Each structure stands twice: as structure tokens, then as C-alpha cells.
């Protein structure tokens, strides 16, 4: 385990991918509360769930097992996050544009990864969790979004990530696919089901 004050650099591409999955998960959970659980599971399986798993595996590989334990307290994390001062507020986009990596504490990384893992665990359940559990996890995923946004304030890709397609999305509102957010070529074929499976 890393020391309390140690900072761990993460590649920008991996950060954007994690942030995109956080946005997608918490928006999808919001819609899952009032929808059929199997429709929600079908939306994520197999490709979207595999994408989250692969991003988490890449994260663990990049930090060489430097996650903190036990799960950090979110209130404690937020107390230690840097303030977004006037310089970052006005020039954050310009500063972030030239960076290829951003530094996080082990606690911040552990919280973010832990909540995505909790999301995958919840997704694997045969029965629909309670509304309280769905709402609580959605709030925790939003906290993880806030951690990444604070450390990478102004990152242009984050603006696109907030428009990521999600379960039961509003069809007339424009959404982006993950490859569009990452600036990658379109895949040859999409094997995932549409935003909401017919039920």
C-alpha cells in the first residue's frame, strides 16, 4: 500500500475511459430504478460489462497493486481534494489539453475502482436490488465522477463523456458512443443490444 501522501500518475486515455463508464453507470442506474432488471442486465451484457472489467484490469496493471485498503471514506477524500482556484477555472481546459497523465492518491483510485466493482457485482445479481441500494450506488458513482473531474478539471473529453449513451436513454437527446468520446474509429459492428431491450 502506498503512503498517504504519495501520488500515482494515470494515463489520460484510461482516465477518460473510467470517467465515461462512471457516467454511463450512474445514468443507467437512474433509469434502472423504474425498469425491468433483466432489460438493464441485457443492456450491459456482454460488451459493456466487459469494457468496465477491462478498464479496471488496465487500472490495476498501471498502478501495480497500489490501491489503498480498506475502502476509503468519501468525506475524507473530498476534504483532501485540491480546490479549483481561479487559474484552473479560467485556464483549466488549456492546461489539461497538454497533459498526457494526471496524478491521484491511492485513496482516490481505490474509491473509484471500488465503486465500479460494486456496480459490476450488483449487475451480476439475479434479482433486482432495492431502490435504496440502487440510489446509494448511483450517488457513490457520482462522487467518483467528482473525484476525477476535480483532478482533471477542464479536460475536453469529460464534456463529451457526460453525453455518453446509457440504458433507457431519451432517444431524441443526442448521445455519444464510447469510441466517439475517446476519438477512436467507429467499430466495424456493434454486438451490444440497443439502449433498452424490448420487454
BELKA-V445275 format. One record per residue. N is the residue number from 1. RES is the residue in one letter. NEAR is the number of other C-alpha atoms within 8 Angstrom. Layout:
# BELKA-V445275
n:res:near
N:RES:NEAR
N:RES:NEAR
This chain:
# BELKA-V445275
n:res:near
1:X:7
2:X:8
3:X:5
4:X:6
5:X:5
6:X:8
7:X:8
8:X:9
9:X:8
10:X:12
11:X:9
12:X:10
13:X:7
14:X:11
15:X:10
16:X:12
17:X:11
18:X:11
19:X:12
20:X:13
21:X:9
22:X:13
23:X:14
24:X:12
25:X:12
26:X:13
27:X:11
28:X:13
29:X:12
30:X:10
31:X:11
32:X:12
33:X:9
34:X:5
35:X:8
36:X:8
37:X:9
38:X:6
39:X:12
40:X:14
41:X:10
42:X:10
43:X:14
44:X:10
45:X:10
46:X:8
47:X:9
48:X:10
49:X:10
50:X:9
51:X:8
52:X:11
53:X:8
54:X:8
55:X:11
56:X:10
57:X:8
58:X:9
59:X:9
60:X:10
61:X:8
62:X:7
63:X:10
64:X:6
65:X:7
66:X:9
67:X:11
68:X:11
69:X:7
70:X:4
71:X:9
72:X:12
73:X:6
74:X:8
75:X:6
76:X:8
77:X:11
78:X:8
79:X:6
80:X:6
81:X:9
82:X:6
83:X:5
84:X:9
85:X:6
86:X:6
87:X:8
88:X:12
89:X:9
90:X:7
91:X:9
92:X:12
93:X:12
94:X:8
95:X:10
96:X:11
97:X:8
98:X:6
99:X:8
100:X:6
101:X:8
102:X:11
103:X:9
104:X:11
105:X:11
106:X:14
107:X:11
108:X:11
109:X:10
110:X:13
111:X:12
112:X:10
113:X:9
114:X:9
115:X:12
116:X:11
117:X:8
118:X:9
119:X:10
120:X:9
121:X:8
122:X:8
123:X:7
124:X:7
125:X:8
126:X:4
127:X:5
128:X:6
129:X:8
130:X:6
131:X:7
132:X:6
133:X:8
134:X:12
135:X:11
136:X:8
137:X:12
138:X:13
139:X:9
140:X:9
141:X:15
142:X:11
143:X:9
144:X:12
145:X:11
146:X:8
147:X:11
148:X:11
149:X:10
150:X:11
151:X:11
152:X:9
153:X:12
154:X:14
155:X:11
156:X:8
157:X:9
158:X:12
159:X:8
160:X:10
161:X:14
162:X:8
163:X:9
164:X:14
165:X:10
166:X:10
167:X:14
168:X:9
169:X:10
170:X:5
171:X:5
172:X:4
173:X:5
174:X:6
175:X:7
176:X:11
177:X:8
178:X:10
179:X:10
180:X:10
181:X:12
182:X:10
183:X:6
184:X:7
185:X:6
186:X:6
187:X:6
188:X:4
189:X:4
190:X:5
191:X:5
192:X:10
193:X:8
194:X:6
195:X:10
196:X:11
197:X:10
198:X:4
199:X:4
